[in-house]
Amino acid sequence: MGGYALGSAFDSKSGQMIMVSLLLMFGSFFLGNLFGNNAPIYVSQVSETSSSYSSSAAISTFINKVSVTYRETPLVVPANGMNICPLKFNEYIPCHDISYVKQLARDLNLSKSEELDRHCPPLGKRLFCLVPPPQDYKIPIKWPVSRDYVWRSNVNHTHLAEVKGGQNWVHEKNQLWWFPGGGTHFKHGAAEYIQRLGNMITDETGDLRSAGVVQVLDVGCGVASFSAYLLPLGIQTMSFAPKDGHENQIQFALERGIGAMISVIASKQLPYPSNSFEMVHCSRCRIDWHENDGILLKEVNRLLRPKGYFVYSAPPAYRKDKDYPVIWNKLVDLTTGMCWKLIARKVQTAIWIKEEDPSCLKHNAELKVIDICDAVDETKPSWKTPLMNCIQLAGATTATKKLPPRPERLSVYSESLSRIGQFSLHLSKFVLRSLIFSHLVSNPNFSQPLLASQV
């Protein structure tokens, strides 16, 4: 009896230890999968002229040379592979190189923020070496944990945490950057702000998704928390911001796994076709929409689909001091001239809807309130195209139809695909490609090569 009791106690104790061990093992596996290997994948370079480059003891030694190399004509790649730029170039971006832009400053219109535009140096002045990661760069943390945490050493900038910590943009937390989800106009969290926008648009009856918002352009996005919290609603966002005094804020967004790019609305159109977004969002984006006859707002009008929304969270929408009322009145005049309708204004935010009303636009053009653009070839890309200080009327080739929500809209054929010159794609080929790639995705082991004529 005593032996049975002792054995039973032993089994119970062993079972508890086994359960604890299993829990620890699964916990370690789970965290390891989410956070990845926190060992650095890059070791600082000993010398710019060293003949070897080693990332860690576990990674093979490369024979690439660490050296500042510029592009030559004809293009020549060293026999031992591309050279590696010295570590100080770890954030080098060819067409956003501050040192090069300073050389052009005398010829730039600073009142239009042209210094923040892309300025690409001549080929002979462009680096032709592999840009290294920052010192102690680690394999990024996986989504969805990366929405809230990234490795501190991967984006080693402290300025944003110092000046925007009170607005809950980003905080330092041991080896990590922590993103609480705040922003300048939503310091209590993007989720609450997004729900508020949905309430304002739908008169408290729905959210942004039920209002038809599927694709959003976030202007002056900061660390892109607005975009991160739209993803659970199935809303895709392209976030952009300039490379300015906030250091490389876009790198924070990319490390989090959020689509973002360095860009600015200054003197050229953004590289997107007309009618691309159901919403353009500006939360304290520091853009003077009321200046220069509202030419920047007219670019927003080009990008918005009919019945799309312009969300403006900034002091002119709610403050009555300084010159904010004057700015607000200018914004009202400009948006009215473009036949937008102000549908909500409360809690520091104003929202307009882009009405589809050609007769209103023609009437305002007759009153000299706006100018109507000449007919343009919309098959040409907007890349490097100067801003237009006019409104494009929807015609037979520019009229847009209501698209279904994702993922259904990914399979919908757009007539614009047939109007892009040598890259045109007609309905029959679109259907064929959709069937082929759908088959490939559902059959990952399918290895039969595709003929060029098939794709």
Backbone hydrogen bonds in HBPLUS format (Angstrom, degrees):
<---DONOR---> <-ACCEPTOR-->    atom                        ^
c    i                          cat <-CA-CA->   ^        H-A-AA   ^      H-
h    n   atom  resd res      DA  || num        DHA   H-A  angle D-A-AA Bond
n    s   type  num  typ     dist DA aas  dist angle  dist       angle   num
A0005-ALA N   A0001-MET O   2.93 MM   4  6.23 157.9  1.98 148.7 154.3     1
A0006-LEU N   A0002-GLY O   2.92 MM   4  6.12 157.3  1.97 147.5 153.9     2
A0007-GLY N   A0003-GLY O   2.87 MM   4  6.05 159.5  1.91 146.3 152.2     3
A0008-SER N   A0004-TYR O   2.80 MM   4  5.98 155.9  1.86 146.3 153.6     4
A0009-ALA N   A0005-ALA O   2.94 MM   4  6.13 156.0  2.00 145.4 151.5     5
A0010-PHE N   A0006-LEU O   2.90 MM   4  6.14 153.0  1.97 144.0 152.2     6
A0011-ASP N   A0007-GLY O   2.88 MM   4  6.14 160.3  1.92 151.0 155.7     7
A0012-SER N   A0008-SER O   2.98 MM   4  6.19 158.1  2.02 145.5 151.6     8
A0013-LYS N   A0009-ALA O   2.91 MM   4  6.11 160.7  1.95 149.2 154.4     9
A0014-SER N   A0010-PHE O   2.82 MM   4  6.02 161.0  1.86 151.9 157.7    10
A0015-GLY N   A0011-ASP O   2.81 MM   4  5.98 158.4  1.85 147.2 153.5    11
A0016-GLN N   A0012-SER O   3.03 MM   4  6.28 153.7  2.10 144.0 150.6    12
A0017-MET N   A0013-LYS O   2.99 MM   4  6.31 157.4  2.04 148.4 154.5    13
A0018-ILE N   A0014-SER O   2.82 MM   4  6.09 158.5  1.87 154.4 160.7    14
A0019-MET N   A0015-GLY O   2.90 MM   4  6.11 160.5  1.94 148.5 153.8    15
A0020-VAL N   A0016-GLN O   2.94 MM   4  6.17 160.1  1.98 148.9 154.2    16
A0021-SER N   A0017-MET O   2.89 MM   4  6.09 159.3  1.93 147.8 153.7    17
A0022-LEU N   A0018-ILE O   2.87 MM   4  6.14 159.1  1.91 152.0 157.4    18
A0023-LEU N   A0019-MET O   2.92 MM   4  6.15 160.6  1.95 149.6 155.1    19
A0024-LEU N   A0020-VAL O   2.94 MM   4  6.18 158.9  1.98 150.6 156.2    20
A0025-MET N   A0021-SER O   2.88 MM   4  6.09 155.0  1.94 147.0 154.4    21
A0026-PHE N   A0022-LEU O   2.86 MM   4  6.09 170.8  1.86 158.0 159.3    22
A0027-GLY N   A0023-LEU O   2.84 MM   4  5.90 154.6  1.90 144.2 152.4    23
A0028-SER N   A0024-LEU O   2.87 MM   4  5.99 158.4  1.92 145.7 151.3    24
A0029-PHE N   A0025-MET O   2.91 MM   4  6.16 156.5  1.96 147.1 154.1    25
A0030-PHE N   A0026-PHE O   2.84 MM   4  6.00 161.2  1.88 148.7 153.6    26
A0031-LEU N   A0027-GLY O   2.93 MM   4  6.10 171.3  1.94 152.4 154.8    27
A0032-GLY N   A0028-SER O   2.84 MM   4  5.85 151.7  1.92 141.3 150.3    28
A0033-ASN N   A0029-PHE O   2.91 MM   4  6.11 149.1  2.01 144.5 152.3    29
A0034-LEU N   A0030-PHE O   3.02 MM   4  6.31 149.4  2.11 144.5 153.1    30
A0035-PHE N   A0031-LEU O   2.78 MM   4  5.83 174.4  1.78 157.8 159.8    31
A0036-GLY N   A0032-GLY O   2.71 MM   4  5.00 133.0  1.93 126.7 138.2    32
A0142-LYS N   A0034-LEU O   2.75 MM 108  5.14 160.7  1.78 165.7 169.3    33
A0041-ILE N   A0137-TYR O   2.62 MM  96  5.80 167.0  1.63 174.8 173.2    34
A0050-SER N   A0047-SER O   3.28 MM   3  5.17 169.3  2.29 103.0 105.6    35
A0053-TYR N   A0062-PHE O   3.09 MM   9  5.15 155.3  2.16 139.5 140.5    36
A0062-PHE N   A0053-TYR O   2.93 MM   9  5.15 168.0  1.94 157.6 154.1    37
A0059-ILE N   A0056-SER O   3.13 MM   3  5.31 158.6  2.17 106.5 113.1    38
A0084-ILE N   A0065-LYS O   2.79 MM  19  6.08 160.7  1.82 147.3 153.5    39
A0067-SER N   A0084-ILE O   2.87 MM  17  5.97 137.9  2.05 140.3 153.8    40
A0128-PHE N   A0069-THR O   2.58 MM  59  5.25 171.9  1.59 141.5 141.7    41
A0071-ARG N   A0126-ARG O   2.96 MM  55  5.88 156.1  2.02 169.3 176.8    42
A0081-GLY N   A0078-PRO O   2.95 MM   3  5.25 157.3  2.00 118.4 119.5    43
A0130-LEU N   A0083-ASN O   2.77 MM  47  6.23 161.7  1.81 154.9 152.6    44
A0085-CYS N   A0130-LEU O   2.88 MM  45  5.61 161.6  1.91 135.9 142.2    45
A0089-PHE N   A0086-PRO O   3.01 MM   3  5.90 167.9  2.03 127.9 131.9    46
A0090-ASN N   A0087-LEU O   3.01 MM   3  5.45 143.2  2.15 129.7 127.0    47
A0092-TYR N   A0089-PHE O   2.99 MM   3  5.02 159.1  2.04 120.9 118.0    48
A0096-HIS N   A0093-ILE O   2.95 MM   3  5.30 164.0  1.98 122.4 127.2    49
A0119-HIS N   A0095-CYS O   2.98 MM  24  4.87 167.7  1.99 138.0 139.1    50
A0100-TYR N   A0097-ASP O   3.01 MM   3  5.44 125.6  2.32 108.4 122.0    51
A0101-VAL N   A0097-ASP O   3.00 MM   4  6.31 160.1  2.04 156.3 162.8    52
A0102-LYS N   A0098-ILE O   3.01 MM   4  6.21 152.4  2.09 151.3 157.4    53
A0103-GLN N   A0100-TYR O   3.03 MM   3  5.31 132.5  2.26 102.2 114.7    54
A0104-LEU N   A0101-VAL O   2.90 MM   3  5.13 139.0  2.07 103.4 115.7    55
A0105-ALA N   A0102-LYS O   3.37 MM   3  5.06 156.0  2.43  95.1 102.0    56
A0107-ASP N   A0104-LEU O   2.86 MM   3  5.68 150.8  1.94 129.9 137.4    57
A0108-LEU N   A0105-ALA O   3.18 MM   3  5.19 166.2  2.20 107.5 111.6    58
A0112-LYS N   A0109-ASN O   3.12 MM   3  5.65 153.6  2.19 112.0 119.4    59
A0114-GLU N   A0109-ASN O   3.31 MM   5  5.63 169.4  2.32 143.1 141.6    60
A0113-SER N   A0110-LEU O   3.04 MM   3  4.77 162.7  2.08 102.9 105.6    61
A0116-LEU N   A0113-SER O   3.05 MM   3  5.70 162.0  2.08 116.7 122.2    62
A0117-ASP N   A0114-GLU O   3.12 MM   3  5.19 157.0  2.17 103.3 110.4    63
A0125-LYS N   A0122-PRO O   2.88 MM   3  5.48 157.7  1.92 120.9 128.3    64
A0126-ARG N   A0123-LEU O   3.13 MM   3  5.33 169.0  2.14 113.8 115.7    65
A0137-TYR N   A0134-PRO O   3.15 MM   3  5.39 132.9  2.39 140.0 131.6    66
A0146-SER N   A0142-LYS O   3.01 MM   4  5.50 143.3  2.15 120.3 127.6    67
A0147-ARG N   A0144-PRO O   3.08 MM   3  5.57 158.5  2.13 110.9 117.6    68
A0148-ASP N   A0145-VAL O   2.98 MM   3  5.78 148.5  2.08 120.5 127.0    69
A0149-TYR N   A0145-VAL O   3.05 MM   4  6.21 147.0  2.16 143.2 152.8    70
A0179-PHE N   A0148-ASP O   2.82 MM  31  4.77 159.3  1.86 135.3 140.4    71
A0150-VAL N   A0177-TRP O   3.16 MM  27  5.36 147.9  2.27 139.5 148.2    72
A0177-TRP N   A0150-VAL O   2.79 MM  27  5.36 160.2  1.83 159.1 164.8    73
A0154-ASN N   A0151-TRP O   3.19 MM   3  5.46 145.3  2.32 103.5 113.2    74
A0152-ARG N   A0175-GLN O   2.80 MM  23  5.44 170.5  1.80 143.0 141.0    75
A0155-VAL N   A0152-ARG O   3.29 MM   3  5.75 143.7  2.43 110.2 118.2    76
A0157-HIS N   A0155-VAL O   2.85 MM   2  5.76 137.6  2.03 105.5  93.5    77
A0162-GLU N   A0158-THR O   3.08 MM   4  6.31 147.8  2.19 151.5 161.3    78
A0162-GLU N   A0159-HIS O   3.09 MM   3  5.11 120.9  2.45  95.4 110.5    79
A0163-VAL N   A0159-HIS O   2.96 MM   4  6.23 161.2  2.00 160.0 164.0    80
A0164-LYS N   A0160-LEU O   2.74 MM   4  5.40 150.1  1.83 148.0 155.3    81
A0167-GLN N   A0164-LYS O   2.99 MM   3  5.30 146.1  2.11 107.0 117.3    82
A0169-TRP N   A0164-LYS O   3.35 MM   5  5.72 176.9  2.35 143.8 143.8    83
A0168-ASN N   A0165-GLY O   2.96 MM   3  4.97 159.5  2.00 107.6 111.6    84
A0182-GLY N   A0168-ASN O   2.96 MM  14  4.50 134.2  2.17 153.5 141.7    85
A0171-HIS N   A0178-TRP O   2.79 MM   7  5.11 155.7  1.85 149.2 157.5    86
A0178-TRP N   A0171-HIS O   2.74 MM   7  5.11 174.5  1.74 160.9 162.8    87
A0173-LYS N   A0176-LEU O   2.86 MM   3  5.11 167.2  1.87 159.0 154.6    88
A0176-LEU N   A0173-LYS O   2.91 MM   3  5.11 160.4  1.95 126.1 128.8    89
A0190-ALA N   A0181-GLY O   2.74 MM   9  5.48 126.4  2.03 135.4 148.0    90
A0186-PHE N   A0183-GLY O   3.11 MM   3  4.80 156.3  2.17  97.2 104.5    91
A0189-GLY N   A0186-PHE O   2.89 MM   3  5.43 160.2  1.92 119.8 122.9    92
A0193-TYR N   A0189-GLY O   3.36 MM   4  6.57 158.8  2.41 141.7 147.7    93
A0194-ILE N   A0190-ALA O   2.78 MM   4  5.95 161.5  1.81 158.6 162.7    94
A0195-GLN N   A0191-ALA O   3.09 MM   4  6.30 159.3  2.13 145.9 151.3    95
A0196-ARG N   A0192-GLU O   2.98 MM   4  6.20 150.7  2.07 142.3 150.8    96
A0197-LEU N   A0193-TYR O   2.95 MM   4  6.31 153.6  2.02 150.3 156.9    97
A0198-GLY N   A0194-ILE O   3.03 MM   4  6.33 156.6  2.08 146.7 153.0    98
A0199-ASN N   A0195-GLN O   2.91 MM   4  6.20 153.1  1.98 147.8 155.3    99
A0200-MET N   A0196-ARG O   2.90 MM   4  6.18 154.1  1.96 149.3 156.3   100
A0201-ILE N   A0197-LEU O   3.00 MM   4  6.22 156.1  2.06 150.5 156.1   101
A0202-THR N   A0198-GLY O   2.97 MM   4  6.02 162.1  2.00 150.0 155.0   102
A0203-ASP N   A0199-ASN O   2.91 MM   4  5.40 109.9  2.41 138.5 148.5   103
A0204-GLU N   A0199-ASN O   2.79 MM   5  4.10 157.7  1.84 123.9 130.3   104
A0205-THR N   A0202-THR O   3.29 MM   3  5.31 146.1  2.41  97.3 106.9   105
A0211-ALA N   A0207-ASP O   3.07 MM   4  6.31 128.6  2.35 140.4 154.9   106
A0211-ALA N   A0208-LEU O   3.10 MM   3  4.94 132.5  2.33  91.1 104.7   107
A0213-VAL N   A0208-LEU O   3.08 MM   5  5.54 160.8  2.11 155.9 151.2   108
A0212-GLY N   A0209-ARG O   3.01 MM   3  5.30 159.3  2.06 110.6 114.5   109
A0236-GLN N   A0214-VAL O   2.91 MM  22  6.21 145.9  2.03 175.0 163.9   110
A0278-GLU N   A0215-GLN O   2.94 MM  63  5.63 148.0  2.04 146.3 155.5   111
A0216-VAL N   A0236-GLN O   2.92 MM  20  6.32 156.1  1.98 153.6 160.9   112
A0238-MET N   A0216-VAL O   2.95 MM  22  6.39 159.4  1.99 163.5 166.0   113
A0217-LEU N   A0279-MET O   2.94 MM  62  6.36 155.2  2.00 151.1 159.0   114
A0281-HIS N   A0217-LEU O   2.84 MM  64  6.16 166.1  1.86 162.9 166.1   115
A0218-ASP N   A0238-MET O   2.99 MM  20  6.21 163.8  2.02 144.8 150.1   116
A0240-PHE N   A0218-ASP O   3.11 MM  22  6.41 155.6  2.17 175.2 172.6   117
A0219-VAL N   A0281-HIS O   2.85 MM  62  5.95 165.0  1.87 169.2 172.4   118
A0220-GLY N   A0240-PHE O   2.85 MM  20  5.76 120.6  2.21 145.1 161.5   119
A0221-CYS N   A0240-PHE O   3.08 MM  19  5.67 158.0  2.13 129.8 135.7   120
A0224-ALA N   A0221-CYS O   3.12 MM   3  5.08 162.3  2.15 123.1 126.0   121
A0228-ALA N   A0224-ALA O   3.10 MM   4  6.38 157.6  2.15 144.9 151.3   122
A0229-TYR N   A0225-SER O   3.08 MM   4  6.26 153.6  2.15 151.6 155.8   123
A0230-LEU N   A0227-SER O   3.11 MM   3  5.17 150.9  2.20 102.0 111.0   124
A0233-LEU N   A0230-LEU O   2.93 MM   3  5.49 145.0  2.05 116.5 126.9   125
A0235-ILE N   A0230-LEU O   3.41 MM   5  5.47 164.0  2.43 136.4 134.4   126
A0234-GLY N   A0231-LEU O   2.82 MM   3  5.09 162.0  1.85 116.9 121.7   127
A0239-SER N   A0259-GLY O   3.32 MM  20  6.40 167.2  2.33 136.0 139.6   128
A0261-MET N   A0239-SER O   2.96 MM  22  6.53 140.0  2.13 147.7 160.0   129
A0241-ALA N   A0261-MET O   3.34 MM  20  6.90 146.3  2.46 152.9 162.4   130
A0263-SER N   A0241-ALA O   3.05 MM  22  5.44 154.3  2.12 115.3 122.9   131
A0247-GLU N   A0244-ASP O   3.04 MM   3  5.76 137.5  2.22 127.2 129.8   132
A0249-GLN N   A0247-GLU O   2.94 MM   2  5.77 130.6  2.19 108.8  94.3   133
A0251-GLN N   A0248-ASN O   3.09 MM   3  5.52 135.1  2.30 106.5 117.5   134
A0252-PHE N   A0249-GLN O   3.16 MM   3  5.36 128.3  2.44  99.6 111.9   135
A0253-ALA N   A0249-GLN O   3.41 MM   4  6.87 156.0  2.48 144.5 149.7   136
A0254-LEU N   A0250-ILE O   2.93 MM   4  6.28 161.1  1.97 156.0 160.8   137
A0255-GLU N   A0251-GLN O   2.93 MM   4  6.03 159.9  1.97 147.2 152.6   138
A0256-ARG N   A0252-PHE O   3.11 MM   4  6.34 140.5  2.27 141.8 152.3   139
A0256-ARG N   A0253-ALA O   3.14 MM   3  5.16 126.0  2.44  94.0 108.0   140
A0258-ILE N   A0253-ALA O   3.06 MM   5  5.38 164.4  2.09 147.5 147.0   141
A0257-GLY N   A0254-LEU O   2.94 MM   3  5.04 149.0  2.03 102.0 112.1   142
A0387-LEU N   A0267-SER O   3.11 MM 120  5.80 158.2  2.16 130.9 129.1   143
A0269-GLN N   A0385-THR O   2.74 MM 116  5.59 167.0  1.75 173.5 177.7   144
A0272-TYR N   A0270-LEU O   2.74 MM   2  5.66 142.5  1.88 103.4  94.8   145
A0275-ASN N   A0302-ARG O   2.90 MM  27  6.31 160.6  1.94 151.2 154.3   146
A0276-SER N   A0303-LEU O   2.77 MM  27  5.43 127.4  2.05 131.7 145.1   147
A0277-PHE N   A0303-LEU O   3.08 MM  26  6.17 165.9  2.11 156.3 157.7   148
A0305-ARG N   A0277-PHE O   2.82 MM  28  5.72 156.6  1.87 160.8 157.4   149
A0309-TYR N   A0278-GLU O   2.88 MM  31  6.24 158.3  1.93 139.4 141.2   150
A0280-VAL N   A0309-TYR O   2.90 MM  29  6.38 154.7  1.96 161.4 169.9   151
A0311-VAL N   A0280-VAL O   2.95 MM  31  6.33 161.8  1.98 160.2 166.1   152
A0282-CYS N   A0311-VAL O   2.88 MM  29  6.01 152.5  1.95 152.5 161.6   153
A0313-SER N   A0282-CYS O   2.85 MM  31  6.18 171.3  1.86 161.8 164.8   154
A0284-ARG N   A0313-SER O   2.72 MM  29  5.93 143.3  1.85 151.3 163.7   155
A0289-TRP N   A0287-ILE O   3.03 MM   2  5.69 125.2  2.34 107.6  92.0   156
A0291-GLU N   A0288-ASP O   3.19 MM   3  5.70 164.9  2.22 115.9 120.5   157
A0294-GLY N   A0291-GLU O   2.91 MM   3  5.52 143.9  2.04 115.8 126.3   158
A0295-ILE N   A0292-ASN O   3.24 MM   3  5.97 150.7  2.33 118.0 123.6   159
A0297-LEU N   A0294-GLY O   3.09 MM   3  5.26 121.3  2.45 101.1 115.4   160
A0298-LYS N   A0294-GLY O   3.08 MM   4  6.43 144.0  2.22 148.0 158.8   161
A0299-GLU N   A0296-LEU O   3.19 MM   3  5.12 132.0  2.43  92.3 104.9   162
A0300-VAL N   A0296-LEU O   3.19 MM   4  6.59 147.5  2.30 139.3 147.7   163
A0301-ASN N   A0297-LEU O   2.88 MM   4  6.24 151.6  1.96 144.8 152.9   164
A0302-ARG N   A0298-LYS O   3.08 MM   4  6.29 145.6  2.20 133.2 141.5   165
A0303-LEU N   A0299-GLU O   3.12 MM   4  6.39 151.2  2.20 144.5 151.5   166
A0304-LEU N   A0300-VAL O   2.95 MM   4  6.13 145.0  2.08 153.4 162.6   167
A0308-GLY N   A0305-ARG O   2.82 MM   3  5.11 130.1  2.07 144.3 140.4   168
A0307-LYS N   A0354-LYS O   2.82 MM  47  5.02 157.7  1.87 164.1 161.1   169
A0354-LYS N   A0308-GLY O   2.83 MM  46  5.42 162.2  1.86 158.9 164.8   170
A0310-PHE N   A0352-TRP O   2.97 MM  42  5.21 156.7  2.02 137.3 144.0   171
A0352-TRP N   A0310-PHE O   3.03 MM  42  5.21 162.8  2.06 144.5 148.9   172
A0312-TYR N   A0350-ALA O   2.87 MM  38  5.23 169.2  1.88 169.0 170.1   173
A0350-ALA N   A0312-TYR O   2.91 MM  38  5.23 160.0  1.95 139.4 145.8   174
A0317-ALA N   A0314-ALA O   2.93 MM   3  5.76 156.7  1.98 131.2 138.0   175
A0318-TYR N   A0315-PRO O   2.95 MM   3  5.58 164.8  1.97 123.9 128.6   176
A0319-ARG N   A0315-PRO O   2.78 MM   4  5.36 171.4  1.79 170.3 167.3   177
A0324-TYR N   A0321-ASP O   3.23 MM   3  6.18 152.4  2.31 144.6 148.3   178
A0327-ILE N   A0323-ASP O   3.13 MM   4  6.48 159.2  2.17 153.2 159.1   179
A0328-TRP N   A0324-TYR O   2.87 MM   4  6.10 161.5  1.91 155.3 160.7   180
A0329-ASN N   A0325-PRO O   2.99 MM   4  6.19 159.9  2.03 146.6 151.1   181
A0330-LYS N   A0326-VAL O   3.10 MM   4  6.39 150.4  2.20 144.8 152.7   182
A0331-LEU N   A0327-ILE O   2.96 MM   4  6.28 154.7  2.02 151.0 158.2   183
A0332-VAL N   A0328-TRP O   2.92 MM   4  6.23 156.9  1.98 153.3 159.6   184
A0333-ASP N   A0329-ASN O   3.02 MM   4  6.23 158.6  2.07 144.3 149.7   185
A0334-LEU N   A0330-LYS O   2.93 MM   4  6.17 162.2  1.97 151.1 155.8   186
A0335-THR N   A0331-LEU O   2.91 MM   4  6.05 170.1  1.92 154.7 157.6   187
A0336-THR N   A0332-VAL O   2.93 MM   4  5.93 154.2  2.00 144.9 152.4   188
A0337-GLY N   A0333-ASP O   2.96 MM   4  6.10 151.4  2.05 141.6 149.5   189
A0338-MET N   A0334-LEU O   3.14 MM   4  6.47 135.7  2.35 139.4 150.7   190
A0338-MET N   A0335-THR O   3.21 MM   3  5.08 128.9  2.48  90.5 103.5   191
A0340-TRP N   A0335-THR O   2.89 MM   5  5.27 168.0  1.91 160.2 156.1   192
A0339-CYS N   A0336-THR O   2.94 MM   3  4.86 156.5  2.00 104.4 110.2   193
A0341-LYS N   A0353-ILE O   2.95 MM  12  5.28 159.4  1.99 147.5 154.0   194
A0353-ILE N   A0341-LYS O   2.87 MM  12  5.28 149.2  1.96 140.3 149.6   195
A0343-ILE N   A0351-ILE O   2.90 MM   8  5.90 151.7  1.98 153.4 162.7   196
A0351-ILE N   A0344-ALA O   2.87 MM   7  5.26 158.3  1.92 152.6 151.9   197
A0346-LYS N   A0349-THR O   2.93 MM   3  5.49 139.0  2.10 159.9 165.7   198
A0349-THR N   A0346-LYS O   3.08 MM   3  5.49 153.6  2.16 112.6 120.7   199
A0360-CYS N   A0357-ASP O   3.08 MM   3  5.41 125.8  2.38 106.5 119.5   200
A0361-LEU N   A0357-ASP O   3.23 MM   4  6.64 158.2  2.28 152.0 158.1   201
A0362-LYS N   A0358-PRO O   2.90 MM   4  6.15 161.0  1.94 154.0 159.0   202
A0363-HIS N   A0359-SER O   2.97 MM   4  6.09 154.8  2.03 141.5 148.6   203
A0364-ASN N   A0360-CYS O   2.97 MM   4  6.23 162.1  2.00 151.9 156.2   204
A0365-ALA N   A0361-LEU O   2.91 MM   4  6.11 144.8  2.04 143.3 153.6   205
A0366-GLU N   A0362-LYS O   3.00 MM   4  6.29 149.5  2.09 145.5 152.8   206
A0367-LEU N   A0363-HIS O   3.12 MM   4  6.46 139.6  2.29 140.3 151.5   207
A0369-VAL N   A0364-ASN O   2.86 MM   5  5.24 158.8  1.91 165.8 159.4   208
A0368-LYS N   A0365-ALA O   3.00 MM   3  4.92 157.6  2.05 102.8 108.5   209
A0391-ILE N   A0371-ASP O   2.88 MM  20  6.32 156.6  1.94 155.7 161.9   210
A0373-CYS N   A0391-ILE O   2.87 MM  18  5.43 167.6  1.88 128.7 132.1   211
A0380-LYS N   A0377-ASP O   3.26 MM   3  6.04 167.1  2.28 117.7 121.5   212
A0385-THR N   A0382-SER O   3.16 MM   3  5.22 156.5  2.22 128.9 123.5   213
A0398-THR N   A0395-GLY O   3.28 MM   3  5.05 135.8  2.49  90.4 102.4   214
A0399-ALA N   A0395-GLY O   2.94 MM   4  5.57 136.1  2.13 147.3 149.5   215
A0409-ARG N   A0405-PRO O   3.10 MM   4  5.73 149.9  2.19 127.3 134.7   216
A0410-LEU N   A0407-PRO O   3.08 MM   3  5.63 150.7  2.17 114.3 122.5   217
A0411-SER N   A0408-GLU O   3.05 MM   3  5.78 163.5  2.07 121.2 126.2   218
A0412-VAL N   A0409-ARG O   3.20 MM   3  5.06 166.4  2.22 102.9 106.8   219
A0417-LEU N   A0414-SER O   2.98 MM   3  5.74 160.8  2.02 120.6 126.0   220
A0418-SER N   A0415-GLU O   3.03 MM   3  5.69 159.6  2.07 116.9 122.9   221
A0419-ARG N   A0416-SER O   3.07 MM   3  5.26 163.7  2.10 110.1 114.0   222
A0425-LEU N   A0417-LEU O   2.68 MM   8  5.22 163.4  1.70 133.8 139.8   223
A0423-PHE N   A0420-ILE O   3.22 MM   3  5.67 148.9  2.32 137.2 133.0   224
A0424-SER N   A0421-GLY O   3.01 MM   3  5.40 155.2  2.07 123.0 122.6   225
A0430-PHE N   A0426-HIS O   2.94 MM   4  6.15 157.5  1.99 157.1 164.3   226
A0431-VAL N   A0427-LEU O   2.91 MM   4  6.16 162.4  1.95 158.8 161.8   227
A0432-LEU N   A0428-SER O   3.05 MM   4  6.26 159.5  2.10 143.8 149.8   228
A0433-ARG N   A0429-LYS O   2.88 MM   4  6.07 164.6  1.91 152.0 155.5   229
A0434-SER N   A0430-PHE O   2.95 MM   4  6.15 160.0  1.99 148.3 154.2   230
A0435-LEU N   A0431-VAL O   3.01 MM   4  6.26 156.3  2.06 149.7 155.4   231
A0436-ILE N   A0432-LEU O   2.97 MM   4  6.22 160.8  2.01 151.9 157.3   232
A0437-PHE N   A0433-ARG O   2.93 MM   4  6.11 178.0  1.93 161.7 161.4   233
A0438-SER N   A0434-SER O   2.94 MM   4  5.88 145.9  2.06 138.7 148.7   234
A0439-HIS N   A0435-LEU O   3.00 MM   4  6.13 150.2  2.09 141.5 148.9   235
A0440-LEU N   A0436-ILE O   2.99 MM   4  6.33 151.1  2.07 144.4 153.0   236
A0441-VAL N   A0437-PHE O   2.96 MM   4  6.10 157.7  2.01 144.0 149.1   237
A0442-SER N   A0438-SER O   3.10 MM   4  6.25 157.3  2.15 143.3 149.2   238
A0443-ASN N   A0439-HIS O   2.92 MM   4  5.95 121.7  2.26 137.7 152.3   239
A0443-ASN N   A0440-LEU O   3.29 MM   3  5.04 139.7  2.46  90.0 101.3   240
A0446-PHE N   A0443-ASN O   2.95 MM   3  5.49 165.6  1.97 123.1 127.0   241
A0454-GLN N   A0451-LEU O   2.90 MM   3  5.23 144.6  2.03 106.9 117.8   242
A0455-VAL N   A0452-ALA O   3.29 MM   3  5.59 139.9  2.46 103.2 112.6   243
